[in-house]
């Protein structure tokens, strides 16, 4: 399930969706805020262009909303149901989790968005 060649591998690691040999981002650490949105223009292995068209990643905002909701629900379940906190404390936990995981949410959203439009090609893997 989490092997090279699956979409989940590309989404979680930020690898090129076509060959999965290179990271799409200039810095693979999402918490380097200055390079959070910096991506390579093309994959050095298979020459896949990441920005298919101008403003391509604007669509990732819609995915970001869903991913943010998932993180918020997880924070609520952990704080309210597992730790038995009040609703006010659970709300603070949700806001804190969304702020803390913002860079991860942005990267996951971009990875999901590009993987909707591109698929793994085994022939490009070890070019």
ChimeraX attribute file (.defattr): number of C-alpha atoms within 10 A of each C-alpha:
attribute: neighborCount
match mode: 1-to-1
recipient: residues
	/A:1	8
	/A:2	10
	/A:3	9
	/A:4	16
	/A:5	18
	/A:6	14
	/A:7	22
	/A:8	17
	/A:9	17
	/A:10	29
	/A:11	20
	/A:12	14
	/A:13	16
	/A:14	21
	/A:15	21
	/A:16	31
	/A:17	30
	/A:18	26
	/A:19	24
	/A:20	27
	/A:21	19
	/A:22	20
	/A:23	18
	/A:24	24
	/A:25	20
	/A:26	13
	/A:27	17
	/A:28	17
	/A:29	13
	/A:30	19
	/A:31	14
	/A:32	11
	/A:33	11
	/A:34	9
	/A:35	14
	/A:36	18
	/A:37	16
	/A:38	13
	/A:39	16
	/A:40	16
	/A:41	15
	/A:42	15
	/A:43	22
	/A:44	14
	/A:45	16
	/A:46	19
	/A:47	13
	/A:48	17
	/A:49	15
	/A:50	19
	/A:51	14
	/A:52	12
	/A:53	8
	/A:54	7
	/A:55	8
	/A:56	13
	/A:57	17
	/A:58	11
	/A:59	13
	/A:60	18
	/A:61	14
	/A:62	12
	/A:63	19
	/A:64	20
	/A:65	14
	/A:66	13
	/A:67	18
	/A:68	20
	/A:69	14
	/A:70	13
	/A:71	19
	/A:72	20
	/A:73	13
	/A:74	15
	/A:75	21
	/A:76	23
	/A:77	15
	/A:78	16
	/A:79	20
	/A:80	18
	/A:81	12
	/A:82	9
	/A:83	11
	/A:84	12
	/A:85	15
	/A:86	12
	/A:87	12
	/A:88	10
	/A:89	14
	/A:90	21
	/A:91	17
	/A:92	15
	/A:93	20
	/A:94	23
	/A:95	16
	/A:96	14
	/A:97	17
	/A:98	18
	/A:99	11
	/A:100	12
	/A:101	15
	/A:102	17
	/A:103	18
	/A:104	17
	/A:105	22
	/A:106	20
	/A:107	23
	/A:108	21
	/A:109	24
	/A:110	21
	/A:111	25
	/A:112	21
	/A:113	21
	/A:114	21
	/A:115	19
	/A:116	10
	/A:117	9
	/A:118	14
	/A:119	17
	/A:120	18
	/A:121	13
	/A:122	13
	/A:123	10
	/A:124	15
	/A:125	17
	/A:126	10
	/A:127	9
